[in-house]
Amino acid sequence: MHKVVANAGAAIHDIADGATIMLGGFGLCGIPENCIAALVKKGIKNLTCISNNAGVDEFGLGLLLKTRQIKKMMSSYVGENAEFERQLLSGELEVDLIPQGTLATRIQMAGMGIPAFFTPAGVGTEIAEGKEVREFNGRHYLMEMALHADFSIVKAWKGDTMGNLVFRKTTRNFSTSMAKAGNITIVEVEHLVQPGEIDPDHVHVPGIYVHRIFQGGGYEKRIEKRTVKM
C-alpha cells in the first residue's frame, strides 16, 4: 500500500463537512501544524474535534475556532483560548469536557477494540449524568464509551514510507493512542525516511495503523506559556 502523499492538502483531501477528527498534541506540543493549516484553507465546516486542548488564539486549533469551522470540541482543558470561551458562552460551540485520564483511556480503548470501561472519575458530578454507574468492591464507577474518529491526525518527529513512527520526548503525548483510534490515520513528520532506517526497537507506532504520511515543514513549535525565573 502506497502511503506517502505530497503534502497536507493531499493528506486531508477527503475530510468533509461534519467529520469527527482527532488531533494529537498537548497544549501546543506536538500538534499537526501543517494539517491544521490545510483544514483552515479547505474551509470545511461543522467539525467535531477531539483534542486534549483547544489551542490558543491565532494558533493550533484556535485557527479553526476563529474561522467557525468547529461545531463541537471534546477536550479536557480549554483555558488558554479567549475565542473558545466567547463561542462557548454565546452558545455557538458545543463542548464536551472530559477528565484528562478518561479522555486518554477512551481513545486507548478505541485503539484496542474495547467498547467501554468503568472509571471512578466523575462519579457524583455532572459528568455522570445519563451514564451507567456500577458498584465494584464497595466503590462506584462510571461506564465510559471508547472514543473513535473518522480521521486521526498526528505529528511525529520521524517516520518511514511504510508509516512506522518515532516521536521525540513529550511530543508523543496523545498521538500514539490517537493514531490507533481513527478510521483513517494521517501523519505529518519532520523527517521522512526509507524503510530500514528506523531501528525497530525505536518505533512508537507501527505502520499498520498509518494510512497517509508526508514530510511537513515550517514548524513554529510555539511555547504555550513561556515562564522565566528572575
C-alpha positions, 0 to 999 in steps of 0.5 A, a space after each residue: 500500500 502506497 502511503 506517502 502523499 505530497 503534502 497536507 492538502 493531499 493528506 486531508 483531501 477527503 475530510 468533509 463537512 461534519 467529520 469527527 477528527 482527532 488531533 494529537 498534541 498537548 497544549 501546543 506540543 506536538 500538534 499537526 501544524 501543517 494539517 491544521 493549516 490545510 483544514 483552515 484553507 479547505 474551509 470545511 465546516 461543522 467539525 467535531 474535534 477531539 483534542 486534549 486542548 483547544 489551542 490558543 488564539 491565532 494558533 493550533 486549533 484556535 485557527 479553526 475556532 476563529 474561522 467557525 469551522 468547529 461545531 463541537 470540541 471534546 477536550 479536557 482543558 480549554 483555558 488558554 483560548 479567549 475565542 473558545 470561551 466567547 463561542 462557548 458562552 454565546 452558545 455557538 460551540 458545543 463542548 464536551 469536557 472530559 477528565 484528562 485520564 478518561 479522555 486518554 483511556 477512551 481513545 486507548 480503548 478505541 485503539 484496542 477494540 474495547 467498547 467501554 470501561 468503568 472509571 471512578 472519575 466523575 462519579 457524583 458530578 455532572 459528568 455522570 449524568 445519563 451514564 451507567 454507574 456500577 458498584 465494584 468492591 464497595 466503590 462506584 464507577 462510571 461506564 465510559 464509551 471508547 472514543 473513535 474518529 473518522 480521521 486521526 491526525 498526528 505529528 511525529 518527529 520521524 517516520 518511514 514510507 511504510 508509516 512506522 513512527 518515532 516521536 521525540 520526548 513529550 511530543 508523543 503525548 496523545 498521538 500514539 493512542 490517537 493514531 490507533 483510534 481513527 478510521 483513517 490515520 494521517 501523519 505529518 513528520 519532520 523527517 521522512 525516511 526509507 524503510 530500514 532506517 528506523 531501528 525497530 526497537 525505536 518505533 512508537 507506532 507501527 505502520 499498520 495503523 498509518 494510512 497517509 504520511 508526508 514530510 511537513 515543514 515550517 514548524 513554529 513549535 510555539 511555547 504555550 506559556 513561556 515562564 522565566 525565573 528572575 
